[in-house]
Amino acid sequence: MNQRQAFTELKQKKKLPKHPLYKPVPLRFRTIFISDIHLGTSGCQAKRLLEFLKATESDKLYLVGDIVDGWQLKRRWYWHQTHNDVVQVVLKKARKGTKVIFVPGNHDESVRQFIGLDFGGIKIRDELVHKTADGRRLLVLHGDRFDGVIACAKWLAYVGDSLYTMILKFNQYYNNWRARVGLPYWSLSQYLKLKVKNAVSYITSFEQALADEARKQGLDGVICGHIHKPEIRDIDGILYCNDGDWVESLSALVEEPSGELRLVDWHEIMLRWEQAQLKEEEVNEDELCMQPA
């Protein structure tokens, strides 16, 4: 049996030790924007977010609000170990040189009392302008102050949040069943949003209001979260970007080194990362097989 055959056999048996030169290579972006993680809720997809964070690197990481769900934590304490792990990974990124900017949302509004301060290498800001590599200036904010329900009837927002939590709980059980039978993840709440006429109208009004604010400030576009609907589109000459969430869509907005902005999700990133690791393993396999017996 030659070394390559032995290598393949060990690999199939999952007993092959990592080659000394092997190191998982994360996918590199200039900037990553994520929001609406909702740590502290059972609907938070913290395990998948951890995989995403470990598979990516960036010069800047924007946390665009609703990172921790203070509303839900006030009702019932829930904090899984994976939620703590997410916090630790973000702090580690900040220590290793990633510029982390936290823009609080309505669910973590208690953090707004610390706007302008830095904690553990994380800058807390209300809103700010991000300049892309190709020179575009984009307003970054959570977006809740442009939500008529939040602004005018906060009690109604709390009621809606409770109903939303119930839907997410059902969605969790339903997707556990789908996973057992080999079906992909599917979001009931997103399906309902797109089917209910009033919800579609609400989303359109929200997007228009954010685009108008960017125009008023003389900027090229806006990046926000809040409504859990990932989107990139032009609104009357203003670039509107919503990075989605980590409850339903498992999405993020990324900026490539060229300045190009695009949406990615957990499925795409994990597929690309696994493909990158396979290429690394092939290099290591060739190096190992070239060593003298």
N, C-alpha and C positions, 0 to 999 in steps of 0.2 A: 504493500500500500504506500503510495507516494504522499508527500506532505500536503498537497492540495486535496487529495481524497480524505486524508485524516482531518484536515481543517473543516471540510464540508460536513463530515460525519459528526464532529464535535459541535459544529454550529447547529445541525439538525437536532442534536440531543440537548441543546441549550446549556452545554457545559464549557463552552469556549470562553476563557478569560479575555477581558478587553486587552487589545494590543497596547503596549506602552505609549505608542504614538497616537492612540485613538482618543479623541475628545469630541463630544457632540458639538456640532457647529450650529448656533442659533441663526435664524433668519434675521437679516439686518435691515432696518428702516431708519430714515432720518427722524421721523416723529410717529408716535402712536397715540391715538385718542380713544379712550374707553370711558363709558359712563354707565349709570344705572345697573350697578352690580348687585345692590341690595343685600349686602352682607347682613346677617342677622335674621334672615328669612329662610324658610325651608325651600322656597322656590329658586334661591340663588344657585347658579351652576358653578360653584366655587371650584370643584374638581377640574372641570374643563378650562376654567379661567387660569388655574394654576399651570395646566399643560401649555396653554397659550403663552403665558408669561415666561415660562422656562424655555419655550421654543423660539422666542423673539428677543431682539435687542434693539435699542433705539437711542439716539442722542437725547431726545426729549420724550417724556411720557406725561400726557395730560389726563388727569382724572376729572371728567367733566360732570361731576355731581351725582348724588344718590349712590355714593359708594357704600355707606353704611345706612341701613334703614332704621332711623331713630323712631319713626312712627310705630313700626311693628315691635321694636324692642320695648317700647313703653307698655304695649299691651301684653306681650308675653316674651320672656327671655328665651332666645334661641341663638346658640353660637357654636357651630360645629368646628371641629379641629381644622378642617380645610379652610374655614373663614379666617382663622388665626394665621394659617399658612400663607394665605393671599397677602395679608398685611406684612408678614415677615419678608416675603419675596419682593414686595414693592420697596420696603425699607432697605433691603439688600441692594437693589438696583440703584437707589439713591446714594448709598455708601460707595458704590463702585463707579460713580461718575455720571449716571443718567440724571438729567435735570427733570425732576418730578414736580409738576404743578397741579395742585388740587383746587378745583373750582366747585365749592359746595352747591348742592341742590336743595330742593324743598324737604326731602326726606332726611338729609343730614344738615338742616339749617342751623342747628346749634353750633356748628363749626364756624358759622359766619361771624361770630364774635371775635374770631382770631384772624380775620382777613388782614393781610398785610404782614403777617408774621411767618416765620419759618420754623418748622419742627422736624428734627431728625433728617434734615436735608430736603424736606418737602416744603415748597412754597405754597401758601394759602392765599388765593386771590379771588376777588369777586367776579371779575371779567377782565380780559386782556386781549391784546392783538398779537396774533401769531403771523410771522412773516415766512412764507415758503421759500424754498431754494430758488424758485423762478421769479421771486419778487412780489408775489401777491400778498396782500394784507387782509387777514381774516379775523373777524371778531370771534372769540371763544367764550362761551357762557353756557350755563345749564339750560336756561330757557323758561324756567317756571314762572318768571314774572310776566311773561307774555301769554300765559295760560289764564283765560278769563275765569275759569272755575277756581283756580288757586287764588287769584287776585280779588275776586268779588264774593266768593262763597266757600271759604275754606272748609266749613263743616261738610259741604257736599263732596269735597275732595276726599275727606276722611271716609265717608260712606262709600264712595266709588273705590277707594283703596281696599276696603274690606271685601267688596264684591270681587274685585280683581284678584285678591288673595285666594278666595274660594275657587275661582276659575283655575288659577295656577295650581292649586292643590289637586283638583281633578285632573288637570293636564299632566301632572307628575305621575299619578297612578296610571293614566292612559298610556303615557310614553314608556313606563316600565313594562307594560304589557307588550307594546310595539317592539321594544328591544328584545324581549324574550322570543318573539316570533320572527325576528330578523328584519323588522321594518325600521326605516330611518326616523329620526326625531321629527315631530310635527307640532306646531304651536296652535292650540285652539284659540287662545286669546287674540293672536294676530289675525287668524281667519275671521273671527267675529268682528274685529275692527274694520276689516276691509269689506265686510258684507253689510254692516249697519250704516245706513245713509248718513245719519247724524255724526257718527264717528269719523267718516270720511270727510265731511264738511268741517269738523273740528280740526282735523289734522291739516287740511288745506289752509284754514285761517291761521293756524299756528305758524306754519311755514312761511306764509306771506308776511306775518307780523315780524318774524325774525329777519327776513330779507329786507323789509322796510327799515328796520333798525340799523342794519349794516350800511344801507344806502345813506341814511341820515348822518352816519358818522364818517362818510366818505371812504368806505372800505370796499374791498372787492368781493367779500363774501362773509359767511358766518358758519361756525361749527358749533353744534349744540347736541343735547341729548333729550331727556325728559319724556318724550312720547313713545319711546321703545319702537321706533320705526326707522330702520336704517335707510338712508336716502342720500343721493347726490344728484342735484338737478339745478338747472338755470332758472331763476325766477326774475324775469325782466332785466336780465343783465347782471344779476347778483348770483353768486355761487352759493347755494344752500347745501350744507352737509349735516347729516345727523348720523352719529356713530352707532346708534342702535342700543343694545343692552346685553346683559349677561343673565337674563331670566328667560327670554323667549328666543331671540334671534342669534345670540352668542356671536356678536359681531363687533368689529372695531373699524375705525377709520385710520388708514396709514398714509404717510407721506414717503414716497420713494426719494432717493438721493437727488433725482432730477427735479423734484418739486411736484410731481404728479400725485394727486390725491385719489385714493380708491378705497372701496369697502372690501373687507375680508371677513371671513367667519372662521369659527373653530375648525370646521371640517377642512376648509382649504389650507389653513396654516398647518394643521397636523399632517395632511397629505404631503405638502411641500417639504416639511421638516423630515418626515420619514424617508422621502426620496433622497434628501440631502445626506441623511445618515447612511443609507444604502451605498451611496457613492463613496462615502468615507470608508465604510467597511470593505468595499471592493479594493480600495487602495491599500488598506491594511492587510487584506488577504494576499494581494500580490507581493507585498513586502515580506510577509511571513513565509510565503512559498519560495521566495528568492534566497532565503537564508539557507546555508549549508546544512545538510542532514547530520 
